[in-house]
Amino acid sequence: MTDSVAKLLGVPSQHDFDELTRQFTELRREVRASIRAQRDEVEGARGIATQPGKG
C-alpha cells in the first residue's frame, strides 16, 4: 500500500531506496576489486623488476 501512495505522490518508495542501496553496494564492491587488481598488478610488476638477475 505504501508503494502505491508513494507512486501517487511522486516520491521514492522503500523499494526504490532498497534498490539504490543494492546498486551502491555492488558499485563499492566493483571499485574495491578494481583497486585490488590494479595494486596487485603494480606490486607484481615491481616484484619482477626488482628481483636480482631478472629483466
Backbone as CSV, one residue per row, in Angstrom:
resi,resn,N_x,N_y,N_z,CA_x,CA_y,CA_z,C_x,C_y,C_z
1,MET,0.830,-1.191,0.000,0.000,0.000,0.000,0.879,1.262,0.000
2,THR,1.973,1.231,0.757,2.825,2.421,0.815,3.468,2.706,-0.544
3,ASP,3.768,1.641,-1.314,4.322,1.850,-2.660,3.312,2.588,-3.542
4,SER,2.054,2.233,-3.418,1.010,2.877,-4.215,0.882,4.355,-3.847
5,VAL,0.914,4.641,-2.563,0.809,6.032,-2.106,2.038,6.821,-2.558
6,ALA,3.209,6.214,-2.430,4.437,6.889,-2.847,4.399,7.191,-4.342
7,LYS,3.936,6.226,-5.119,3.851,6.433,-6.566,2.852,7.542,-6.894
8,LEU,1.736,7.543,-6.199,0.701,8.553,-6.405,1.231,9.956,-6.096
9,LEU,2.032,10.062,-5.038,2.566,11.359,-4.633,3.871,11.712,-5.355
10,GLY,4.435,10.742,-6.072,5.663,11.009,-6.826,6.913,11.038,-5.970
11,VAL,6.888,10.295,-4.882,8.068,10.220,-4.015,8.634,8.802,-4.073
12,PRO,9.912,8.647,-3.785,10.509,7.310,-3.811,9.910,6.406,-2.729
13,SER,9.755,5.151,-3.077,9.225,4.173,-2.124,10.384,3.456,-1.439
14,GLN,10.050,2.613,-0.471,11.072,1.836,0.214,11.788,0.926,-0.767
15,HIS,11.058,0.387,-1.718,11.653,-0.472,-2.746,12.707,0.297,-3.547
16,ASP,12.409,1.554,-3.877,13.366,2.380,-4.616,14.647,2.588,-3.810
17,PHE,14.493,2.856,-2.512,15.665,3.033,-1.652,16.456,1.737,-1.516
18,ASP,15.749,0.619,-1.390,16.424,-0.676,-1.295,17.228,-0.964,-2.561
19,GLU,16.644,-0.681,-3.710,17.327,-0.904,-4.987,18.553,-0.003,-5.107
20,LEU,18.425,1.236,-4.697,19.543,2.170,-4.743,20.674,1.715,-3.816
21,THR,20.318,1.254,-2.635,21.306,0.746,-1.694,22.035,-0.462,-2.280
22,ARG,21.299,-1.360,-2.918,21.894,-2.540,-3.545,22.877,-2.133,-4.635
23,GLN,22.486,-1.157,-5.455,23.365,-0.693,-6.526,24.641,-0.059,-5.975
24,PHE,24.527,0.730,-4.908,25.703,1.331,-4.284,26.634,0.256,-3.738
25,THR,26.058,-0.752,-3.110,26.858,-1.836,-2.558,27.617,-2.562,-3.656
26,GLU,26.941,-2.860,-4.764,27.599,-3.534,-5.886,28.713,-2.667,-6.469
27,LEU,28.446,-1.377,-6.597,29.445,-0.461,-7.141,30.677,-0.389,-6.240
28,ARG,30.459,-0.330,-4.920,31.586,-0.320,-3.984,32.429,-1.578,-4.129
29,ARG,31.777,-2.718,-4.257,32.500,-3.981,-4.429,33.328,-3.964,-5.705
30,GLU,32.733,-3.462,-6.786,33.459,-3.401,-8.060,34.667,-2.475,-7.970
31,VAL,34.491,-1.339,-7.320,35.593,-0.378,-7.177,36.706,-0.983,-6.342
32,ARG,36.347,-1.637,-5.214,37.360,-2.273,-4.378,38.104,-3.363,-5.129
33,ALA,37.379,-4.160,-5.901,38.019,-5.232,-6.673,38.952,-4.644,-7.729
34,SER,38.548,-3.569,-8.354,39.375,-2.918,-9.366,40.646,-2.349,-8.743
35,ILE,40.503,-1.708,-7.603,41.668,-1.139,-6.910,42.622,-2.258,-6.500
36,ARG,42.058,-3.366,-5.966,42.891,-4.505,-5.572,43.639,-5.072,-6.772
37,ALA,42.949,-5.219,-7.892,43.581,-5.778,-9.092,44.699,-4.866,-9.586
38,GLN,44.469,-3.558,-9.584,45.499,-2.616,-10.017,46.695,-2.661,-9.077
39,ARG,46.421,-2.721,-7.774,47.501,-2.762,-6.792,48.315,-4.043,-6.952
40,ASP,47.628,-5.160,-7.129,48.328,-6.432,-7.312,49.158,-6.428,-8.582
41,GLU,48.633,-5.809,-9.632,49.367,-5.727,-10.900,50.638,-4.899,-10.733
42,VAL,50.531,-3.781,-10.039,51.695,-2.917,-9.816,52.713,-3.627,-8.928
43,GLU,52.236,-4.256,-7.862,53.154,-4.966,-6.971,53.811,-6.137,-7.684
44,GLY,53.077,-6.818,-8.539,53.642,-7.916,-9.307,54.708,-7.432,-10.268
45,ALA,54.454,-6.301,-10.910,55.438,-5.733,-11.833,56.698,-5.288,-11.086
46,ARG,56.500,-4.727,-9.909,57.661,-4.303,-9.113,58.469,-5.507,-8.657
47,GLY,57.784,-6.570,-8.287,58.472,-7.776,-7.827,59.329,-8.374,-8.914
48,ILE,58.856,-8.390,-10.120,59.634,-8.932,-11.245,60.813,-8.014,-11.562
49,ALA,60.576,-6.719,-11.536,61.625,-5.768,-11.908,62.716,-5.673,-10.850
50,THR,62.409,-5.985,-9.588,63.383,-5.801,-8.526,64.115,-7.080,-8.154
51,GLN,63.742,-8.206,-8.759,64.440,-9.442,-8.454,65.819,-9.436,-9.104
52,PRO,66.873,-9.758,-8.339,68.205,-9.756,-8.901,68.338,-10.813,-10.015
53,GLY,69.027,-10.429,-11.064,69.280,-11.344,-12.173,68.107,-11.476,-13.121
54,LYS,67.044,-10.753,-12.886,65.872,-10.804,-13.784,65.812,-9.508,-14.564
55,GLY,65.273,-9.592,-15.772,64.996,-8.427,-16.602,66.209,-7.757,-17.024
